Structure formats: C-alpha cells, structure tokens
C-alpha cells in the first residue's frame, strides 16, 4: 500500500481549505443547485460546507459519501 507523503497531504489539505475559504468569500457567484456528478467531492468538503444531506439535489456530497459508506459496510458483512 502506497502511503501519502505527509508533505503532499499537507499541501492537498491547504488547497481544500483555500477552496472552502474562497467559496465563502464569493458564495453569491455560485449556482443554487449542484452542477456536479456523483463521485466528484469527498468528506472534507462536505464538512467544510456544513451540508444537510437530505437528497442528491440538496447535497450531492453527502449522498455520495453515504453510498460509499454503505457499500463498504455491505462488503465488510459479505452482503451481495
């Protein structure tokens, strides 16, 4: 298993934080509805946006994360 270099992890983390800060700085420029496809974003961004994941339309990130976690749980329990 290849581990992520700690400095690269730090660099990527800073990029995500900068993205979230820039998002809030100019939030009025973004569309109300999501413009992305499933699998586009990860948990750090959903936490940074403090989303309420009711469904795909309101929060594609939370919905995608839920699907991934449920798949992992199913694999751990050897479910089809």
C-alpha positions as CSV (number, residue, x, y, z in Angstrom):
1,X,0.0,0.0,0.0
2,X,1.4,3.4,-1.0
3,X,1.1,5.9,1.8
4,X,0.6,9.6,1.0
5,X,3.7,11.6,1.7
6,X,3.0,13.8,4.8
7,X,4.0,17.0,3.0
8,X,1.8,16.2,0.0
9,X,-1.1,15.5,2.4
10,X,-0.4,18.9,4.0
11,X,-0.3,20.6,0.6
12,X,-3.6,19.0,-0.5
13,X,-5.2,19.9,2.8
14,X,-4.2,23.6,2.3
15,X,-5.7,23.5,-1.2
16,X,-9.0,22.3,0.2
17,X,-9.1,24.8,3.0
18,X,-8.3,27.6,0.5
19,X,-11.1,26.4,-1.8
20,X,-13.6,26.5,1.1
21,X,-12.5,29.9,2.2
22,X,-12.7,31.3,-1.4
23,X,-16.1,29.7,-1.7
24,X,-17.5,31.6,1.3
25,X,-15.8,34.8,0.2
26,X,-17.7,34.8,-3.1
27,X,-20.7,32.5,-2.4
28,X,-23.1,34.7,-4.3
29,X,-21.4,33.8,-7.6
30,X,-22.3,30.1,-7.2
31,X,-25.5,28.4,-8.5
32,X,-28.1,27.3,-6.0
33,X,-28.3,23.8,-7.4
34,X,-25.4,21.4,-7.7
35,X,-23.5,21.3,-11.0
36,X,-21.5,18.1,-10.4
37,X,-21.9,14.3,-11.0
38,X,-21.7,11.5,-8.3
39,X,-18.1,10.9,-7.1
40,X,-16.9,14.5,-7.6
41,X,-16.2,15.6,-4.0
42,X,-15.1,14.0,-0.6
43,X,-15.9,14.2,3.1
44,X,-13.6,17.2,3.9
45,X,-15.5,19.5,1.6
46,X,-18.9,18.3,2.8
47,X,-17.8,19.0,6.4
48,X,-16.4,22.4,5.4
49,X,-19.7,23.4,3.8
50,X,-21.7,22.0,6.8
51,X,-24.2,20.4,4.5
52,X,-27.6,18.9,5.3
53,X,-27.8,15.8,3.2
54,X,-31.5,15.2,2.6
55,X,-31.1,14.0,-1.0
56,X,-28.8,14.3,-4.1
57,X,-30.4,17.6,-5.2
58,X,-29.7,19.4,-1.9
59,X,-26.3,17.8,-1.2
60,X,-24.6,15.5,-3.7
61,X,-21.5,15.2,-1.5
62,X,-23.4,13.8,1.5
63,X,-25.4,11.5,-0.7
64,X,-22.2,10.2,-2.4
65,X,-20.5,9.7,0.9
66,X,-23.5,7.8,2.3
67,X,-23.5,5.5,-0.7
68,X,-19.7,4.8,-0.4
69,X,-20.0,4.0,3.3
70,X,-23.0,1.7,2.8
71,X,-21.1,-0.1,0.1
72,X,-18.1,-0.6,2.5
73,X,-20.4,-1.8,5.2
74,X,-22.0,-4.3,2.8
75,X,-18.6,-5.6,1.7
76,X,-17.5,-6.0,5.4
77,X,-20.6,-8.0,6.1
78,X,-20.2,-10.0,2.9
79,X,-23.6,-8.9,1.6
80,X,-24.5,-9.0,-2.1
